[in-house]
Amino acid sequence: MPHDITNPPGLYEPANYSHVATVSGELVFIAGQFASDGDGRVVSADFRDQVRQSFANLRIALESAGLGFEHVFQLRTYIVAHDAEKLAVLGEQVKEIWKDRPPVQTLCGVAALAFPDMLFEVDAIAARP
């Protein structure tokens, strides 16, 4: 299948992966986005801030492919030391973005993520209309 792999401006330049893959011009896969600034540093130690920044970075990745949150049909979320309070924060963010029609989602509680300061990560699959 023909595919295009890119790293959009506004997101840091990763060493071991790319941010966006478009397959056959229709499916768009977004790599795990975390609460990073343009240099790849975690912007806050606060879980709520990390969730917001991670979704802001997801938006940047989607927009680089000409898409928006409305084109996302699957999310995978990863929460370090998952608990009910963190689930509620994630639920608020998802509701704010997708209202009453969220995409399918798999949540994974994990012991750690790629960098020690990371508390949250989200990846997505979207489709062109």
N, CA, C and O atoms as a printed pandas DataFrame, in Angstrom:
     atom_number atom_name residue_name chain_id  residue_number  x_coord  y_coord  z_coord
0              1         N          MET        A               1    0.831   -1.179    0.000
1              2        CA          MET        A               1    0.000    0.000    0.000
2              3         C          MET        A               1    0.876    1.243    0.000
3              4         O          MET        A               1    1.852    1.313    0.746
4              5         N          PRO        A               2    0.540    2.215   -0.823
5              6        CA          PRO        A               2    1.311    3.462   -0.795
6              7         C          PRO        A               2    1.067    4.206    0.524
7              8         O          PRO        A               2   -0.049    4.238    1.042
8              9         N          HIS        A               3    2.131    4.795    1.045
9             10        CA          HIS        A               3    1.992    5.538    2.291
10            11         C          HIS        A               3    2.976    6.701    2.314
11            12         O          HIS        A               3    3.975    6.718    1.596
12            13         N          ASP        A               4    2.657    7.667    3.160
13            14        CA          ASP        A               4    3.480    8.855    3.319
14            15         C          ASP        A               4    3.703    9.062    4.811
15            16         O          ASP        A               4    2.746    9.060    5.586
16            17         N          ILE        A               5    4.951    9.240    5.219
17            18        CA          ILE        A               5    5.283    9.433    6.627
18            19         C          ILE        A               5    5.862   10.829    6.802
19            20         O          ILE        A               5    6.764   11.234    6.069
20            21         N          THR        A               6    5.326   11.573    7.795
21            22        CA          THR        A               6    5.750   12.958    7.992
22            23         C          THR        A               6    5.913   13.301    9.473
23            24         O          THR        A               6    5.416   12.603   10.358
24            25         N          ASN        A               7    6.621   14.393    9.703
25            26        CA          ASN        A               7    6.752   15.009   11.020
26            27         C          ASN        A               7    6.356   16.467   10.866
27            28         O          ASN        A               7    7.136   17.261   10.339
28            29         N          PRO        A               8    5.151   16.843   11.317
29            30        CA          PRO        A               8    4.660   18.196   11.077
30            31         C          PRO        A               8    5.394   19.260   11.894
31            32         O          PRO        A               8    5.847   18.994   13.007
32            33         N          PRO        A               9    5.505   20.459   11.336
33            34        CA          PRO        A               9    6.034   21.582   12.111
34            35         C          PRO        A               9    5.149   21.814   13.339
35            36         O          PRO        A               9    3.932   21.639   13.279
36            37         N          GLY        A              10    5.763   22.202   14.433
37            38        CA          GLY        A              10    5.020   22.432   15.662
38            39         C          GLY        A              10    5.174   21.295   16.649
39            40         O          GLY        A              10    4.939   21.468   17.845
40            41         N          LEU        A              11    5.573   20.117   16.147
41            42        CA          LEU        A              11    5.869   18.983   17.011
42            43         C          LEU        A              11    7.372   18.742   16.945
43            44         O          LEU        A              11    8.006   19.008   15.924
44            45         N          TYR        A              12    7.933   18.242   18.028
45            46        CA          TYR        A              12    9.369   18.015   18.044
46            47         C          TYR        A              12    9.757   16.926   17.046
47            48         O          TYR        A              12    8.921   16.123   16.629
48            49         N          GLU        A              13   11.019   16.912   16.676
49            50        CA          GLU        A              13   11.548   15.963   15.706
50            51         C          GLU        A              13   12.055   14.714   16.439
51            52         O          GLU        A              13   13.156   14.737   16.989
52            53         N          PRO        A              14   11.273   13.624   16.459
53            54        CA          PRO        A              14   11.688   12.427   17.195
54            55         C          PRO        A              14   12.831   11.696   16.492
55            56         O          PRO        A              14   12.979   11.770   15.273
56            57         N          ALA        A              15   13.620   11.002   17.273
57            58        CA          ALA        A              15   14.764   10.270   16.716
58            59         C          ALA        A              15   14.390    8.877   16.234
59            60         O          ALA        A              15   15.000    8.369   15.293
60            61         N          ASN        A              16   13.390    8.242   16.864
61            62        CA          ASN        A              16   13.137    6.826   16.602
62            63         C          ASN        A              16   11.786    6.511   15.989
63            64         O          ASN        A              16   11.452    5.337   15.832
64            65         N          TYR        A              17   11.005    7.509   15.640
65            66        CA          TYR        A              17    9.701    7.269   15.016
66            67         C          TYR        A              17    9.250    8.535   14.320
67            68         O          TYR        A              17    9.887    9.580   14.451
68            69         N          SER        A              18    8.150    8.449   13.578
69            70        CA          SER        A              18    7.539    9.608   12.930
70            71         C          SER        A              18    6.170    9.839   13.534
71            72         O          SER        A              18    5.597    8.940   14.150
72            73         N          HIS        A              19    5.643   11.044   13.359
73            74        CA          HIS        A              19    4.369   11.400   13.976
74            75         C          HIS        A              19    3.145   10.958   13.173
75            76         O          HIS        A              19    2.156   10.526   13.765
76            77         N          VAL        A              20    3.186   11.053   11.845
77            78        CA          VAL        A              20    1.977   10.850   11.038
78            79         C          VAL        A              20    2.287    9.924    9.863
79            80         O          VAL        A              20    3.287   10.098    9.167
80            81         N          ALA        A              21    1.411    8.934    9.655
81            82        CA          ALA        A              21    1.499    8.069    8.474
82            83         C          ALA        A              21    0.142    8.064    7.788
83            84         O          ALA        A              21   -0.878    7.766    8.409
84            85         N          THR        A              22    0.138    8.397    6.508
85            86        CA          THR        A              22   -1.080    8.358    5.708
86            87         C          THR        A              22   -0.974    7.164    4.772
87            88         O          THR        A              22    0.001    7.028    4.033
88            89         N          VAL        A              23   -1.991    6.293    4.808
89            90        CA          VAL        A              23   -1.968    5.057    4.030
90            91         C          VAL        A              23   -3.028    5.128    2.944
91            92         O          VAL        A              23   -4.196    5.403    3.218
92            93         N          SER        A              24   -2.610    4.878    1.708
93            94        CA          SER        A              24   -3.510    4.896    0.542
94            95         C          SER        A              24   -4.303    6.186    0.444
95            96         O          SER        A              24   -5.367    6.214   -0.174
96            97         N          GLY        A              25   -3.798    7.256    1.048
97            98        CA          GLY        A              25   -4.463    8.545    0.983
98            99         C          GLY        A              25   -5.724    8.649    1.816
99           100         O          GLY        A              25   -6.349    9.709    1.838
100          101         N          GLU        A              26   -6.126    7.570    2.513
101          102        CA          GLU        A              26   -7.391    7.585    3.228
102          103         C          GLU        A              26   -7.266    7.416    4.735
103          104         O          GLU        A              26   -7.909    8.146    5.488
104          105         N          LEU        A              27   -6.456    6.475    5.187
105          106        CA          LEU        A              27   -6.271    6.252    6.617
106          107         C          LEU        A              27   -5.047    7.032    7.092
107          108         O          LEU        A              27   -4.004    7.054    6.440
108          109         N          VAL        A              28   -5.211    7.668    8.244
109          110        CA          VAL        A              28   -4.116    8.449    8.813
110          111         C          VAL        A              28   -3.864    7.951   10.231
111          112         O          VAL        A              28   -4.763    7.958   11.072
112          113         N          PHE        A              29   -2.645    7.523   10.481
113          114        CA          PHE        A              29   -2.233    7.001   11.775
114          115         C          PHE        A              29   -1.373    8.049   12.478
115          116         O          PHE        A              29   -0.386    8.529   11.919
116          117         N          ILE        A              30   -1.751    8.396   13.694
117          118        CA          ILE        A              30   -1.010    9.383   14.470
118          119         C          ILE        A              30   -0.290    8.661   15.599
119          120         O          ILE        A              30   -0.917    7.954   16.389
120          121         N          ALA        A              31    1.012    8.838   15.675
121          122        CA          ALA        A              31    1.816    8.232   16.734
122          123         C          ALA        A              31    1.422    8.812   18.081
123          124         O          ALA        A              31    0.781    9.860   18.154
124          125         N          GLY        A              32    1.808    8.130   19.136
125          126        CA          GLY        A              32    1.515    8.590   20.485
126          127         C          GLY        A              32    1.983   10.022   20.711
127          128         O          GLY        A              32    3.150   10.356   20.508
128          129         N          GLN        A              33    1.050   10.847   21.130
129          130        CA          GLN        A              33    1.347   12.249   21.436
130          131         C          GLN        A              33    1.314   12.427   22.937
131          132         O          GLN        A              33    0.406   11.944   23.614
132          133         N          PHE        A              34    2.314   13.125   23.453
133          134        CA          PHE        A              34    2.363   13.386   24.889
134          135         C          PHE        A              34    2.483   14.876   25.113
135          136         O          PHE        A              34    2.483   15.649   24.154
136          137         N          ALA        A              35    2.584   15.287   26.343
137          138        CA          ALA        A              35    2.561   16.709   26.700
138          139         C          ALA        A              35    3.914   17.360   26.456
139          140         O          ALA        A              35    4.555   17.852   27.385
140          141         N          SER        A              36    4.343   17.358   25.197
141          142        CA          SER        A              36    5.660   17.893   24.868
142          143         C          SER        A              36    5.559   19.271   24.239
143          144         O          SER        A              36    4.561   19.628   23.612
144          145         N          ASP        A              37    6.636   20.035   24.430
145          146        CA          ASP        A              37    6.772   21.281   23.691
146          147         C          ASP        A              37    7.471   20.953   22.372
147          148         O          ASP        A              37    7.701   19.782   22.071
148          149         N          GLY        A              38    7.806   21.961   21.596
149          150        CA          GLY        A              38    8.435   21.752   20.298
150          151         C          GLY        A              38    9.809   21.112   20.362
151          152         O          GLY        A              38   10.325   20.659   19.340
152          153         N          ASP        A              39   10.414   21.067   21.548
153          154        CA          ASP        A              39   11.722   20.439   21.719
154          155         C          ASP        A              39   11.631   19.050   22.348
155          156         O          ASP        A              39   12.658   18.422   22.608
156          157         N          GLY        A              40   10.414   18.563   22.595
157          158        CA          GLY        A              40   10.234   17.237   23.145
158          159         C          GLY        A              40   10.274   17.166   24.660
159          160         O          GLY        A              40   10.313   16.077   25.232
160          161         N          ARG        A              41   10.264   18.334   25.323
161          162        CA          ARG        A              41   10.266   18.354   26.796
162          163         C          ARG        A              41    8.834   18.330   27.313
163          164         O          ARG        A              41    7.956   18.976   26.742
164          165         N          VAL        A              42    8.594   17.584   28.398
165          166        CA          VAL        A              42    7.284   17.546   29.044
166          167         C          VAL        A              42    7.009   18.941   29.625
167          168         O          VAL        A              42    7.853   19.506   30.320
168          169         N          VAL        A              43    5.822   19.488   29.333
169          170        CA          VAL        A              43    5.526   20.877   29.686
170          171         C          VAL        A              43    5.037   21.077   31.115
171          172         O          VAL        A              43    5.083   22.197   31.624
172          173         N          SER        A              44    4.573   20.028   31.768
173          174        CA          SER        A              44    4.017   20.169   33.111
174          175         C          SER        A              44    4.038   18.816   33.818
175          176         O          SER        A              44    3.989   17.765   33.178
176          177         N          ALA        A              45    4.110   18.860   35.149
177          178        CA          ALA        A              45    4.014   17.631   35.943
178          179         C          ALA        A              45    2.572   17.308   36.304
179          180         O          ALA        A              45    2.297   16.242   36.855
180          181         N          ASP        A              46    1.643   18.219   36.000
181          182        CA          ASP        A              46    0.229   18.055   36.334
182          183         C          ASP        A              46   -0.461   17.164   35.298
183          184         O          ASP        A              46   -0.332   17.395   34.096
184          185         N          PHE        A              47   -1.189   16.149   35.762
185          186        CA          PHE        A              47   -1.851   15.209   34.852
186          187         C          PHE        A              47   -2.833   15.920   33.926
187          188         O          PHE        A              47   -2.824   15.673   32.720
188          189         N          ARG        A              48   -3.677   16.792   34.464
189          190        CA          ARG        A              48   -4.670   17.494   33.633
190          191         C          ARG        A              48   -3.973   18.311   32.540
191          192         O          ARG        A              48   -4.407   18.298   31.388
192          193         N          ASP        A              49   -2.909   19.011   32.892
193          194        CA          ASP        A              49   -2.157   19.783   31.896
194          195         C          ASP        A              49   -1.578   18.866   30.826
195          196         O          ASP        A              49   -1.573   19.206   29.643
196          197         N          GLN        A              50   -1.089   17.700   31.250
197          198        CA          GLN        A              50   -0.515   16.771   30.281
198          199         C          GLN        A              50   -1.571   16.243   29.317
199          200         O          GLN        A              50   -1.299   16.105   28.124
200          201         N          VAL        A              51   -2.754   15.950   29.806
201          202        CA          VAL        A              51   -3.827   15.481   28.930
202          203         C          VAL        A              51   -4.175   16.572   27.917
203          204         O          VAL        A              51   -4.287   16.292   26.723
204          205         N          ARG        A              52   -4.344   17.799   28.377
205          206        CA          ARG        A              52   -4.686   18.906   27.462
206          207         C          ARG        A              52   -3.607   19.113   26.398
207          208         O          ARG        A              52   -3.919   19.258   25.216
208          209         N          GLN        A              53   -2.341   19.127   26.815
209          210        CA          GLN        A              53   -1.252   19.339   25.851
210          211         C          GLN        A              53   -1.129   18.174   24.885
211          212         O          GLN        A              53   -0.836   18.380   23.707
212          213         N          SER        A              54   -1.346   16.965   25.358
213          214        CA          SER        A              54   -1.283   15.796   24.477
214          215         C          SER        A              54   -2.336   15.887   23.382
215          216         O          SER        A              54   -2.052   15.585   22.223
216          217         N          PHE        A              55   -3.554   16.303   23.739
217          218        CA          PHE        A              55   -4.608   16.451   22.732
218          219         C          PHE        A              55   -4.345   17.659   21.834
219          220         O          PHE        A              55   -4.724   17.643   20.663
220          221         N          ALA        A              56   -3.708   18.700   22.354
221          222        CA          ALA        A              56   -3.310   19.832   21.505
222          223         C          ALA        A              56   -2.293   19.358   20.464
223          224         O          ALA        A              56   -2.358   19.759   19.302
224          225         N          ASN        A              57   -1.362   18.511   20.880
225          226        CA          ASN        A              57   -0.386   17.967   19.940
226          227         C          ASN        A              57   -1.043   17.021   18.947
227          228         O          ASN        A              57   -0.656   16.981   17.779
228          229         N          LEU        A              58   -2.034   16.260   19.399
229          230        CA          LEU        A              58   -2.787   15.408   18.482
230          231         C          LEU        A              58   -3.470   16.265   17.420
231          232         O          LEU        A              58   -3.493   15.900   16.244
232          233         N          ARG        A              59   -4.024   17.398   17.831
233          234        CA          ARG        A              59   -4.666   18.311   16.867
234          235         C          ARG        A              59   -3.655   18.785   15.816
235          236         O          ARG        A              59   -3.966   18.807   14.625
236          237         N          ILE        A              60   -2.448   19.162   16.250
237          238        CA          ILE        A              60   -1.405   19.603   15.313
238          239         C          ILE        A              60   -1.113   18.494   14.302
239          240         O          ILE        A              60   -1.032   18.749   13.100
240          241         N          ALA        A              61   -0.956   17.278   14.788
241          242        CA          ALA        A              61   -0.665   16.152   13.897
242          243         C          ALA        A              61   -1.807   15.927   12.903
243          244         O          ALA        A              61   -1.562   15.728   11.712
244          245         N          LEU        A              62   -3.044   15.957   13.385
245          246        CA          LEU        A              62   -4.197   15.786   12.496
246          247         C          LEU        A              62   -4.258   16.898   11.452
247          248         O          LEU        A              62   -4.446   16.630   10.265
248          249         N          GLU        A              63   -4.098   18.139   11.893
249          250        CA          GLU        A              63   -4.173   19.273   10.967
250          251         C          GLU        A              63   -3.091   19.205    9.900
251          252         O          GLU        A              63   -3.296   19.670    8.778
252          253         N          SER        A              64   -1.930   18.626   10.243
253          254        CA          SER        A              64   -0.862   18.498    9.246
254          255         C          SER        A              64   -1.279   17.575    8.103
255          256         O          SER        A              64   -0.727   17.648    7.005
256          257         N          ALA        A              65   -2.257   16.707    8.367
257          258        CA          ALA        A              65   -2.788   15.792    7.345
258          259         C          ALA        A              65   -4.101   16.312    6.758
259          260         O          ALA        A              65   -4.776   15.603    6.012
260          261         N          GLY        A              66   -4.458   17.551    7.096
261          262        CA          GLY        A              66   -5.697   18.131    6.581
262          263         C          GLY        A              66   -6.944   17.615    7.270
263          264         O          GLY        A              66   -8.032   17.661    6.696
264          265         N          LEU        A              67   -6.803   17.124    8.493
265          266        CA          LEU        A              67   -7.924   16.537    9.225
266          267         C          LEU        A              67   -8.135   17.244   10.549
267          268         O          LEU        A              67   -7.319   18.062   10.973
268          269         N          GLY        A              68   -9.246   16.915   11.194
269          270        CA          GLY        A              68   -9.559   17.429   12.517
270          271         C          GLY        A              68  -10.018   16.298   13.410
271          272         O          GLY        A              68  -10.064   15.139   12.997
272          273         N          PHE        A              69  -10.358   16.648   14.637
273          274        CA          PHE        A              69  -10.822   15.632   15.582
274          275         C          PHE        A              69  -12.035   14.870   15.062
275          276         O          PHE        A              69  -12.217   13.701   15.402
276          277         N          GLU        A              70  -12.860   15.506   14.249
277          278        CA          GLU        A              70  -14.070   14.853   13.738
278          279         C          GLU        A              70  -13.749   13.670   12.818
279          280         O          GLU        A              70  -14.628   12.854   12.543
280          281         N          HIS        A              71  -12.513   13.568   12.342
281          282        CA          HIS        A              71  -12.125   12.479   11.450
282          283         C          HIS        A              71  -11.536   11.276   12.204
283          284         O          HIS        A              71  -11.272   10.235   11.603
284          285         N          VAL        A              72  -11.336   11.423   13.502
285          286        CA          VAL        A              72  -10.761   10.349   14.312
286          287         C          VAL        A              72  -11.830    9.300   14.597
287          288         O          VAL        A              72  -12.933    9.628   15.034
288          289         N          PHE        A              73  -11.496    8.040   14.347
289          290        CA          PHE        A              73  -12.448    6.984   14.687
290          291         C          PHE        A              73  -11.913    6.039   15.754
291          292         O          PHE        A              73  -12.672    5.239   16.301
292          293         N          GLN        A              74  -10.609    6.117   16.063
293          294        CA          GLN        A              74  -10.068    5.278   17.138
294          295         C          GLN        A              74   -8.995    6.030   17.912
295          296         O          GLN        A              74   -8.137    6.698   17.334
296          297         N          LEU        A              75   -9.065    5.904   19.244
297          298        CA          LEU        A              75   -8.039    6.432   20.148
298          299         C          LEU        A              75   -7.486    5.286   20.974
299          300         O          LEU        A              75   -8.197    4.339   21.312
300          301         N          ARG        A              76   -6.206    5.389   21.291
301          302        CA          ARG        A              76   -5.608    4.547   22.325
302          303         C          ARG        A              76   -4.960    5.510   23.308
303          304         O          ARG        A              76   -4.176    6.376   22.921
304          305         N          THR        A              77   -5.295    5.351   24.582
305          306        CA          THR        A              77   -4.748    6.230   25.604
306          307         C          THR        A              77   -3.985    5.401   26.623
307          308         O          THR        A              77   -4.341    4.259   26.916
308          309         N          TYR        A              78   -2.938    5.997   27.151
309          310        CA          TYR        A              78   -2.052    5.324   28.096
310          311         C          TYR        A              78   -1.899    6.228   29.312
311          312         O          TYR        A              78   -1.497    7.385   29.184
312          313         N          ILE        A              79   -2.217    5.704   30.487
313          314        CA          ILE        A              79   -2.164    6.481   31.725
314          315         C          ILE        A              79   -1.256    5.777   32.723
315          316         O          ILE        A              79   -1.461    4.608   33.050
316          317         N          VAL        A              80   -0.245    6.507   33.203
317          318        CA          VAL        A              80    0.640    5.972   34.236
318          319         C          VAL        A              80   -0.123    5.973   35.558
319          320         O          VAL        A              80   -0.743    6.972   35.922
320          321         N          ALA        A              81   -0.074    4.849   36.274
321          322        CA          ALA        A              81   -0.748    4.708   37.575
322          323         C          ALA        A              81   -2.220    5.104   37.467
323          324         O          ALA        A              81   -2.714    5.932   38.232
324          325         N          HIS        A              82   -2.906    4.496   36.504
325          326        CA          HIS        A              82   -4.324    4.780   36.235
326          327         C          HIS        A              82   -5.155    4.682   37.510
327          328         O          HIS        A              82   -4.959    3.775   38.319
328          329         N          ASP        A              83   -6.084    5.622   37.684
329          330        CA          ASP        A              83   -7.062    5.558   38.775
330          331         C          ASP        A              83   -8.322    6.295   38.329
331          332         O          ASP        A              83   -8.356    6.859   37.235
332          333         N          ALA        A              84   -9.354    6.295   39.169
333          334        CA          ALA        A              84  -10.645    6.898   38.816
334          335         C          ALA        A              84  -10.528    8.399   38.578
335          336         O          ALA        A              84  -11.200    8.934   37.696
336          337         N          GLU        A              85   -9.698    9.080   39.338
337          338        CA          GLU        A              85   -9.535   10.535   39.166
338          339         C          GLU        A              85   -8.934   10.861   37.795
339          340         O          GLU        A              85   -9.381   11.788   37.119
340          341         N          LYS        A              86   -7.925   10.096   37.394
341          342        CA          LYS        A              86   -7.314   10.327   36.081
342          343         C          LYS        A              86   -8.291    9.970   34.961
343          344         O          LYS        A              86   -8.341   10.650   33.937
344          345         N          LEU        A              87   -9.063    8.906   35.157
345          346        CA          LEU        A              87  -10.070    8.533   34.171
346          347         C          LEU        A              87  -11.081    9.660   33.991
347          348         O          LEU        A              87  -11.496    9.941   32.867
348          349         N          ALA        A              88  -11.478   10.302   35.074
349          350        CA          ALA        A              88  -12.428   11.420   35.003
350          351         C          ALA        A              88  -11.841   12.592   34.212
351          352         O          ALA        A              88  -12.546   13.221   33.422
352          353         N          VAL        A              89  -10.561   12.885   34.419
353          354        CA          VAL        A              89   -9.896   13.978   33.682
354          355         C          VAL        A              89   -9.902   13.658   32.189
355          356         O          VAL        A              89  -10.234   14.516   31.372
356          357         N          LEU        A              90   -9.538   12.436   31.834
357          358        CA          LEU        A              90   -9.556   12.029   30.430
358          359         C          LEU        A              90  -10.969   12.120   29.872
359          360         O          LEU        A              90  -11.169   12.624   28.767
360          361         N          GLY        A              91  -11.943   11.641   30.623
361          362        CA          GLY        A              91  -13.331   11.690   30.175
362          363         C          GLY        A              91  -13.797   13.108   29.901
363          364         O          GLY        A              91  -14.509   13.346   28.925
364          365         N          GLU        A              92  -13.410   14.053   30.744
365          366        CA          GLU        A              92  -13.766   15.466   30.534
366          367         C          GLU        A              92  -13.178   15.987   29.224
367          368         O          GLU        A              92  -13.855   16.680   28.465
368          369         N          GLN        A              93  -11.917   15.650   28.965
369          370        CA          GLN        A              93  -11.263   16.123   27.739
370          371         C          GLN        A              93  -11.918   15.521   26.500
371          372         O          GLN        A              93  -12.162   16.230   25.524
372          373         N          VAL        A              94  -12.201   14.230   26.531
373          374        CA          VAL        A              94  -12.845   13.573   25.397
374          375         C          VAL        A              94  -14.225   14.178   25.152
375          376         O          VAL        A              94  -14.596   14.429   24.006
376          377         N          LYS        A              95  -14.975   14.409   26.204
377          378        CA          LYS        A              95  -16.314   15.003   26.074
378          379         C          LYS        A              95  -16.228   16.426   25.513
379          380         O          LYS        A              95  -17.045   16.825   24.683
380          381         N          GLU        A              96  -15.231   17.184   25.974
381          382        CA          GLU        A              96  -15.056   18.551   25.468
382          383         C          GLU        A              96  -14.807   18.557   23.959
383          384         O          GLU        A              96  -15.308   19.427   23.246
384          385         N          ILE        A              97  -14.036   17.591   23.479
385          386        CA          ILE        A              97  -13.689   17.545   22.055
386          387         C          ILE        A              97  -14.804   16.919   21.216
387          388         O          ILE        A              97  -15.200   17.489   20.200
388          389         N          TRP        A              98  -15.314   15.760   21.625
389          390        CA          TRP        A              98  -16.239   14.999   20.786
390          391         C          TRP        A              98  -17.693   15.043   21.248
391          392         O          TRP        A              98  -18.559   14.429   20.624
392          393         N          LYS        A              99  -17.965   15.757   22.324
393          394        CA          LYS        A              99  -19.337   15.847   22.870
394          395         C          LYS        A              99  -19.892   14.447   23.134
395          396         O          LYS        A              99  -19.300   13.679   23.892
396          397         N          ASP        A             100  -21.036   14.110   22.507
397          398        CA          ASP        A             100  -21.689   12.830   22.763
398          399         C          ASP        A             100  -21.359   11.748   21.728
399          400         O          ASP        A             100  -21.986   10.689   21.719
400          401         N          ARG        A             101  -20.372   12.015   20.852
401          402        CA          ARG        A             101  -19.993   11.033   19.823
402          403         C          ARG        A             101  -18.487   10.789   19.831
403          404         O          ARG        A             101  -17.812   11.077   18.843
404          405         N          PRO        A             102  -17.952   10.263   20.929
405          406        CA          PRO        A             102  -16.515   10.011   20.963
406          407         C          PRO        A             102  -16.142    8.832   20.070
407          408         O          PRO        A             102  -16.974    7.970   19.787
408          409         N          PRO        A             103  -14.886    8.802   19.630
409          410        CA          PRO        A             103  -14.433    7.643   18.856
410          411         C          PRO        A             103  -14.309    6.416   19.759
411          412         O          PRO        A             103  -14.364    6.528   20.984
412          413         N          VAL        A             104  -14.143    5.253   19.146
413          414        CA          VAL        A             104  -13.843    4.072   19.957
414          415         C          VAL        A             104  -12.515    4.320   20.647
415          416         O          VAL        A             104  -11.649    5.018   20.121
416          417         N          GLN        A             105  -12.360    3.738   21.839
417          418        CA          GLN        A             105  -11.171    4.038   22.621
418          419         C          GLN        A             105  -10.751    2.827   23.442
419          420         O          GLN        A             105  -11.581    2.114   24.007
420          421         N          THR        A             106   -9.453    2.616   23.491
421          422        CA          THR        A             106   -8.873    1.638   24.385
422          423         C          THR        A             106   -7.983    2.392   25.351
423          424         O          THR        A             106   -7.118    3.163   24.935
424          425         N          LEU        A             107   -8.192    2.172   26.644
425          426        CA          LEU        A             107   -7.378    2.807   27.671
426          427         C          LEU        A             107   -6.481    1.745   28.285
427          428         O          LEU        A             107   -6.945    0.675   28.677
428          429         N          CYS        A             108   -5.198    2.051   28.364
429          430        CA          CYS        A             108   -4.230    1.135   28.970
430          431         C          CYS        A             108   -3.610    1.803   30.186
431          432         O          CYS        A             108   -3.006    2.870   30.075
432          433         N          GLY        A             109   -3.757    1.184   31.328
433          434        CA          GLY        A             109   -3.030    1.631   32.506
434          435         C          GLY        A             109   -1.635    1.042   32.434
435          436         O          GLY        A             109   -1.484   -0.162   32.229
436          437         N          VAL        A             110   -0.612    1.873   32.599
437          438        CA          VAL        A             110    0.768    1.421   32.434
438          439         C          VAL        A             110    1.620    1.846   33.632
439          440         O          VAL        A             110    1.270    2.779   34.356
440          441         N          ALA        A             111    2.725    1.159   33.827
441          442        CA          ALA        A             111    3.657    1.495   34.913
442          443         C          ALA        A             111    4.516    2.695   34.554
443          444         O          ALA        A             111    4.890    3.478   35.428
444          445         N          ALA        A             112    4.834    2.845   33.264
445          446        CA          ALA        A             112    5.689    3.947   32.820
446          447         C          ALA        A             112    5.513    4.139   31.322
447          448         O          ALA        A             112    5.021    3.257   30.619
448          449         N          LEU        A             113    5.929    5.316   30.846
449          450        CA          LEU        A             113    5.933    5.615   29.418
450          451         C          LEU        A             113    7.379    5.910   28.996
451          452         O          LEU        A             113    8.305    5.659   29.767
452          453         N          ALA        A             114    7.582    6.430   27.799
453          454        CA          ALA        A             114    8.922    6.569   27.228
454          455         C          ALA        A             114    9.872    7.438   28.044
455          456         O          ALA        A             114   11.062    7.138   28.138
456          457         N          PHE        A             115    9.351    8.519   28.637
457          458        CA          PHE        A             115   10.185    9.417   29.437
458          459         C          PHE        A             115    9.651    9.439   30.863
459          460         O          PHE        A             115    8.443    9.313   31.064
460          461         N          PRO        A             116   10.512    9.594   31.847
461          462        CA          PRO        A             116   10.083    9.516   33.254
462          463         C          PRO        A             116    8.986   10.510   33.649
463          464         O          PRO        A             116    8.170   10.201   34.517
464          465         N          ASP        A             117    8.949   11.689   33.034
465          466        CA          ASP        A             117    7.968   12.709   33.407
466          467         C          ASP        A             117    6.613   12.539   32.723
467          468         O          ASP        A             117    5.658   13.236   33.063
468          469         N          MET        A             118    6.524   11.629   31.773
469          470        CA          MET        A             118    5.272   11.416   31.048
470          471         C          MET        A             118    4.265   10.677   31.921
471          472         O          MET        A             118    4.577    9.647   32.519
472          473         N          LEU        A             119    3.039   11.227   31.985
473          474        CA          LEU        A             119    1.942   10.597   32.716
474          475         C          LEU        A             119    0.833   10.130   31.788
475          476         O          LEU        A             119   -0.021    9.343   32.194
476          477         N          PHE        A             120    0.835   10.612   30.530
477          478        CA          PHE        A             120   -0.265   10.362   29.608
478          479         C          PHE        A             120    0.256   10.378   28.182
479          480         O          PHE        A             120    1.182   11.115   27.846
480          481         N          GLU        A             121   -0.363    9.546   27.349
481          482        CA          GLU        A             121   -0.060    9.524   25.920
482          483         C          GLU        A             121   -1.309    9.092   25.176
483          484         O          GLU        A             121   -2.094    8.289   25.680
484          485         N          VAL        A             122   -1.493    9.632   23.962
485          486        CA          VAL        A             122   -2.652    9.273   23.136
486          487         C          VAL        A             122   -2.195    9.088   21.698
487          488         O          VAL        A             122   -1.425    9.892   21.172
488          489         N          ASP        A             123   -2.677    8.022   21.064
489          490        CA          ASP        A             123   -2.479    7.877   19.615
490          491         C          ASP        A             123   -3.850    7.744   18.967
491          492         O          ASP        A             123   -4.849    7.521   19.652
492          493         N          ALA        A             124   -3.894    7.883   17.639
493          494        CA          ALA        A             124   -5.195    7.912   16.962
494          495         C          ALA        A             124   -5.093    7.361   15.552
495          496         O          ALA        A             124   -4.027    7.348   14.936
496          497         N          ILE        A             125   -6.240    6.905   15.061
497          498        CA          ILE        A             125   -6.417    6.560   13.653
498          499         C          ILE        A             125   -7.587    7.392   13.157
499          500         O          ILE        A             125   -8.648    7.446   13.779
500          501         N          ALA        A             126   -7.363    8.039   12.018
501          502        CA          ALA        A             126   -8.398    8.879   11.417
502          503         C          ALA        A             126   -8.590    8.460    9.973
503          504         O          ALA        A             126   -7.747    7.767    9.404
504          505         N          ALA        A             127   -9.700    8.879    9.377
505          506        CA          ALA        A             127   -9.990    8.564    7.981
506          507         C          ALA        A             127  -10.423    9.820    7.253
507          508         O          ALA        A             127  -11.154   10.651    7.792
508          509         N          ARG        A             128   -9.967    9.942    6.037
509          510        CA          ARG        A             128  -10.417   11.076    5.203
510          511         C          ARG        A             128  -11.874   10.831    4.806
511          512         O          ARG        A             128  -12.274    9.696    4.548
512          513         N          PRO        A             129  -12.657   11.907    4.762
513          514        CA          PRO        A             129  -14.064   11.741    4.388
514          515         C          PRO        A             129  -14.220   11.315    2.923
515          516         O          PRO        A             129  -15.341   11.132    2.450
